[in-house]
């Protein structure tokens, strides 16, 4: 399965994205990106939420799970 982690700044602008196949690697990348950029979110191949870290920017709206 593919996981895509996207990092955002406090204005909700995507600054970095990385795709990986391992769920645990995706978790670690998400944590690292959130520490660097403020917020990071991981989704699976179908766009379903797989995890996030940091403070979600208001510009992204509320996450629907």
C-alpha positions in Angstrom: 0.0 0.0 0.0 1.2 3.5 -0.7 1.1 6.3 1.9 1.6 10.0 1.0 2.8 12.4 3.7 2.3 16.1 3.0 3.7 18.9 5.2 2.0 22.3 5.6 3.0 25.6 7.0 0.7 27.6 9.4 -1.1 29.2 6.4 -2.1 25.7 5.1 0.3 25.8 2.1 1.8 22.4 1.2 5.6 22.7 1.4 6.8 19.1 1.0 5.4 15.7 0.1 6.8 12.2 0.2 5.4 8.8 -0.7 6.3 5.5 0.9 5.1 1.9 1.1 5.7 1.2 4.7 3.2 2.3 7.3 5.7 2.7 10.1 8.1 4.7 7.9 5.1 6.9 7.0 4.5 7.6 10.7 8.1 8.5 11.3 8.3 10.8 8.2 5.0 12.5 9.3 6.4 13.2 12.7 9.7 14.6 11.3 7.9 16.8 8.8 5.5 18.2 11.5 8.5 19.1 13.6 10.1 20.9 10.6 7.1 22.6 9.0 4.4 22.7 11.8 1.8 20.2 10.5 2.0 17.0 8.5 -0.7 14.5 7.4 -0.5 11.1 5.9 -3.1 9.6 3.6 -3.4 6.2 1.9 -3.7 5.6 -1.9 -7.4 6.4 -1.8 -7.0 9.6 0.2 -8.1 8.1 3.5 -6.6 9.6 6.6 -3.8 7.5 8.0 -2.3 9.9 10.6 -1.2 13.4 11.3 1.0 15.4 13.7 1.1 19.0 14.7 -1.4 21.8 14.7 -3.7 21.6 11.7 -3.9 25.0 10.0 -7.4 26.6 10.0 -7.0 27.2 6.2 -7.2 23.4 5.7 -10.6 23.2 7.4 -11.7 20.5 9.8 -10.6 16.9 8.9 -13.4 14.6 8.1 -12.5 11.0 9.2 
